[in-house]
Amino acid sequence: CSRIETRGMSMPMIGIGTWQIEPECIESVITCALTVGYRHIDTSHSYGNQAAIGSTLDCLFKGGKFCRNEIFISAKLPYYGMSPEKVCNYVTDALNCLGLSYIDLFMIHFPVGIKEVNGNYIADPETNHVLIWKALEEMVYDDKIKSLGVSNFNMRQIASLMEC
């Protein structure tokens, strides 16, 4: 089995993560990965390379090597964007940087956000996963995101989302 399927969505089981790939290396890494058969590209605003990924995808799509519907793109809400009020901006920014009209999977990257206190950034224990999830659901209703997920969450945190 090379794909995971659920609710009409199909996600490749193997994907390439783009963490720690410098923007100047993205084109060769993504092109090579897609050429050898990868069909899932995992991104995040916090990686600092989404614009380079978008430029690479644009060239590959325009060059006819690949079609958008062949490539599964995942992106994540960064820990510094962990409030319902920031969700739309980070989703829109990801879409713009990647040059896409939709993202296949958008995840909450970390269960705890950060906040600024007296010039220092500290963990925000009052991060409200449910309100963030509901804000992300609005992006699904607007057809900007196909599916939602989480990363680095424990069972209790996942259960709180399943109850909403």
Secondary structure by P-SEA (a helix, b strand, c coil): ccccccccbbbbcbbbbcccccccaaaaaaaaaaaacccbbbbbcccccaaaaaaaaaaaaaacccccccbbbbbbbccccccccaaaaaaaaaaaaacccccccccccccbbbbbccccccccccccaaaaaaaaaaaaaaccccccccccccaaaaaaaaac
